[in-house]
């Protein structure tokens, strides 16, 4: 529906180019911030398609206040070569890394789709 499609979504990836976002600047609670303004807050694993689908369903069913979905993501999700590693924020893979990443993504896709 239009209401679901227009939901605000926040992303919390916890990494920046120089390391953890907490190292550079203390982060307040996004959940508490949105809730303080009367929003329905859904904080979910942002790399989980089923969790996203479920959150969108819950948001569409919520009446009387707006909903924000906070996607707690992991950079590089699906490939141990780069998953949750700040250096990959600006790193270009060499041929060996690229081949491994593509293989990791293919295996991850197979695991999801069965």
Beta strands, then each sheet from edge to edge (+ up, - down):
strand 1: 8-12
strand 2: 15-16
strand 3: 19-20
strand 4: 40-45
strand 5: 67-72
sheet 1: 1+ 5+ 4+
sheet 2: 2+ 3-
end
